[in-house]
Amino acid sequence: MTALTETNDLTHFSDAGRARMVDVSAKAETQRVAIASGVLRLQPATLARIRAGQIAKGDVLTVADVAAVMAAKRTPDLIPMCHSLALTGVDVDFSEIPEPDTDGCVGIKVMTTARCVGQTGVEMEALTAASAALLTIYDMCKAIDRGMRIESIQLEEKRGGKSGVWRRERTNEAGQ
C-alpha cells in the first residue's frame, strides 16, 4: 500500500482551500489507460436467472455493459472537478464469482477499461463505468433480490502521464 498524499499536494484545492478544476493545459498529451473493478454480491438463484436470461427487464449484462459505456462518457456531468475527455475506448468485462461468501452470496465481477489520448487520466471514467454497470445489475434484479450488495469498487491500474504506471498490489494468492 502506498502512503497517503500530503494535504498540500491535493491539486483540486486552491491556496485558499477552495475547490477548483486543475489546469492541465501545460501537460503533454499521452496515451492514458485506467482499469477499474467492482463486485456485486447476490443470491445464487439470482445469478442463475441472469445466466438463463430470465430477468423480466431483459438481458442484464448487455444493459449493464451499455450503462457502463454511457456512464464513462458522462463522468464530468457527475464528478464536479472532472475534466471532459475524448474517450477513445471503453471496454467492459463481466465474470462470475461462483464461490459463496460467508453470507452464501455468489458474485458478478466487472472490469472496466477506459482509454484516451489526453492531458489527464481516465481513472474517474473507469471507476464511474464500473459503478454504473453494477448499479444497473442491481436495478434490473432488485425485484427478486433486494439483499444484493456492491463491494470493492476500486482502481486496478492506470497508465500514462508523468506518473507512469500504477498497479494495485495483490494481498492474497487469488488476486482479490
Disulfide bonds with the S-S distance in Angstrom:
none
